[in-house]
């Protein structure tokens, strides 16, 4: 049965190929290590995020962006990664910050990672959706993409969409469209909550933990202050991520996303009525896809 499942996945992915997971870019030119520099370095297009008992590692982009297509190849901590979190996200600064999250929660050997997504708008999050990967993310590099434009945010893994968060500002629902964001990546210890709600702690005998980043490619509109709000929203050839082709997922992409959500989704805030005491977030009643 397991072999049949793997074969089905392979056939599905080949039928709906998006593009090669290889992207072009130079991490050393577009990012810098913001903490934990004592035990890591950027070498060309490669960055090793290292976590031991002394510190984790963080890096961030040199530029700030408003809308675009942000790609990164990541190979996660192998083996017993319980308690660790590898993060890849966009964020502005301050108490009222905006943020678009990809976080990858480690697990005990043989157990799957959790792919955690979230959106913060004006400092408020609580919009989590989580998935199990359909592959071993520690065995090889995979492409993780955040496509963010004035209409929607789409999270992709190897070109397969996991989630869409649509812009409903016209209905009074907040959307991250007013603040430029930098791109961040980090590896850190979060064993108070990351694995089984904190029941499984980090095994420091397995340290150092290492996640590897390669070929960061931010094809995005540079933030130059409030004037960028209108400039970066234009559907021009330079801002190709805003063009009508990206207003809606294609039928093929919808098929991919439905497959992921039907088979690998493990949490959706829009289905957690108990958490919100029955008063669900307004966007949960509106179509996202």
Residue pairs with C-beta under 8 A, 6 or more apart in sequence:
9 134
9 135
12 256
12 259
13 158
13 160
16 160
16 252
16 253
16 255
16 256
17 159
18 156
18 158
18 159
18 160
19 159
21 73
21 141
21 142
21 143
21 158
21 159
22 73
22 143
22 215
23 71
23 72
23 73
23 143
23 215
23 217
24 215
24 217
25 45
25 71
25 215
25 216
25 217
25 218
26 44
26 45
26 216
27 42
27 44
27 45
27 46
27 47
27 59
27 213
27 214
27 215
27 216
28 42
28 43
28 44
28 45
30 61
30 62
30 63
30 216
30 218
31 42
31 47
31 59
31 60
31 61
31 62
31 183
31 185
31 216
32 42
32 59
32 60
32 62
33 40
33 41
33 42
33 47
33 57
33 58
33 59
34 58
34 59
34 60
34 184
35 55
35 56
35 57
35 58
35 186
36 49
36 50
36 55
36 56
36 57
36 58
37 57
38 54
38 55
39 50
39 52
39 54
39 55
39 57
39 208
40 47
40 48
40 49
40 50
40 57
41 47
41 48
42 59
45 214
45 215
45 216
46 212
46 213
46 214
47 59
47 185
47 212
47 213
47 214
48 57
48 210
48 211
48 212
48 213
49 56
49 57
49 58
49 59
49 86
49 185
49 186
49 187
49 210
49 211
49 212
49 213
50 56
50 57
50 187
50 208
50 209
50 210
51 57
51 77
51 84
51 187
51 188
51 189
51 207
51 208
51 209
51 210
52 204
52 207
52 208
52 209
53 204
53 207
56 186
56 187
56 188
56 189
57 186
57 187
58 184
58 185
58 186
58 187
58 188
59 184
59 185
59 186
59 213
60 182
60 183
60 184
60 185
61 182
61 183
61 184
61 216
61 218
63 182
63 218
63 222
63 223
64 180
64 181
64 182
64 222
64 223
65 90
65 180
65 181
65 182
65 183
65 218
65 220
65 221
65 222
65 223
66 177
66 179
66 180
66 181
66 220
66 221
66 223
66 228
66 229
66 232
67 148
67 149
67 150
67 220
67 221
67 232
67 233
67 239
67 241
67 242
68 148
68 149
68 218
68 219
68 220
68 221
68 241
69 145
69 146
69 147
69 148
69 219
69 220
69 241
70 90
70 145
70 146
70 147
70 148
70 183
70 217
70 218
70 219
70 220
71 143
71 144
71 145
71 215
71 216
71 217
71 218
71 219
72 88
72 143
72 144
72 145
72 183
72 185
72 213
72 214
72 215
72 216
72 217
73 141
73 142
73 143
73 144
73 213
73 214
73 215
74 86
74 88
74 104
74 137
74 141
74 142
74 144
74 185
74 211
74 212
74 213
74 214
75 137
75 138
75 139
75 140
75 141
75 142
75 211
75 212
75 214
76 86
76 104
76 106
76 113
76 137
76 138
76 211
77 84
77 86
77 106
77 138
77 187
77 209
77 210
77 211
78 138
78 139
79 109
79 138
79 206
80 106
80 108
80 109
80 203
80 206
81 106
81 107
81 113
81 138
81 209
82 106
82 107
82 108
82 191
82 194
82 195
82 200
82 201
82 202
82 203
83 106
83 189
83 190
83 191
83 194
83 195
83 200
83 201
83 202
83 203
84 105
84 106
84 187
84 188
84 189
84 190
84 191
84 194
84 202
84 209
85 103
85 104
85 105
85 106
85 186
85 187
85 188
85 189
85 190
85 194
86 103
86 104
86 106
86 185
86 186
86 187
86 211
87 101
87 102
87 103
87 104
87 184
87 185
87 186
87 187
87 188
88 102
88 103
88 104
88 144
88 183
88 184
88 185
89 99
89 100
89 101
89 102
89 103
89 183
89 184
89 185
90 98
90 99
90 100
90 146
90 148
90 181
90 182
90 183
90 184
91 97
91 98
91 99
91 100
91 120
91 181
91 182
91 184
92 98
92 99
92 179
92 180
92 181
92 182
94 123
95 123
96 122
96 123
97 120
97 122
97 123
97 179
98 120
98 121
98 122
98 176
98 178
98 179
98 181
99 118
99 119
99 120
99 125
99 176
99 181
100 118
100 119
100 120
100 146
100 148
100 153
100 176
100 181
101 116
101 117
101 118
101 119
101 120
102 115
102 116
102 117
102 144
102 146
102 155
103 115
103 116
103 117
103 118
104 113
104 114
104 115
104 116
104 137
105 113
105 114
105 116
105 190
105 194
105 195
106 113
106 194
106 195
106 209
107 113
107 114
107 195
107 200
108 195
108 200
112 132
112 133
113 132
113 133
113 137
113 138
114 130
114 131
114 132
114 266
115 130
115 131
115 132
115 133
115 157
115 162
116 128
116 130
117 128
117 129
117 130
117 131
117 155
117 162
117 163
118 125
118 126
118 127
118 128
118 129
119 125
119 127
119 153
119 165
119 176
120 127
120 176
121 174
121 175
121 176
122 174
124 174
126 269
126 281
127 165
127 269
127 281
127 283
128 267
128 269
129 162
129 163
129 265
129 267
129 268
129 269
130 265
130 266
130 267
131 162
131 260
131 261
131 264
131 265
131 266
132 264
132 266
133 157
133 264
134 260
134 263
134 264
135 142
141 212
141 214
142 157
142 158
143 156
143 157
143 158
143 159
144 156
144 157
145 155
145 156
145 157
145 159
146 153
146 154
146 155
146 156
147 153
147 154
147 156
147 241
147 246
148 154
148 176
148 220
148 241
149 241
149 242
149 246
150 167
150 177
150 233
150 242
151 166
151 167
151 242
151 246
151 247
152 164
152 165
152 166
152 167
152 247
152 288
153 164
153 165
153 176
154 161
154 163
154 164
154 249
155 161
155 162
155 163
156 162
160 256
160 257
160 260
161 249
161 253
161 256
161 257
161 260
162 257
162 260
162 261
163 257
164 249
164 257
164 288
164 289
165 175
165 283
165 288
166 283
166 286
166 287
166 288
166 289
167 175
167 177
168 175
168 282
168 283
168 286
169 175
169 177
171 282
171 286
172 282
173 282
173 283
173 286
177 229
177 233
178 229
180 223
180 228
181 223
183 216
183 218
185 213
187 209
187 210
187 211
189 202
191 198
191 200
191 201
191 202
192 198
195 201
219 241
220 241
221 228
221 231
221 232
221 239
222 228
223 232
224 231
232 239
232 242
233 239
233 242
234 242
235 242
235 243
235 244
236 242
237 243
240 246
249 257
249 289
254 289
257 289
269 275
269 276
269 281
269 284
270 280
270 281
270 283
270 284
273 280
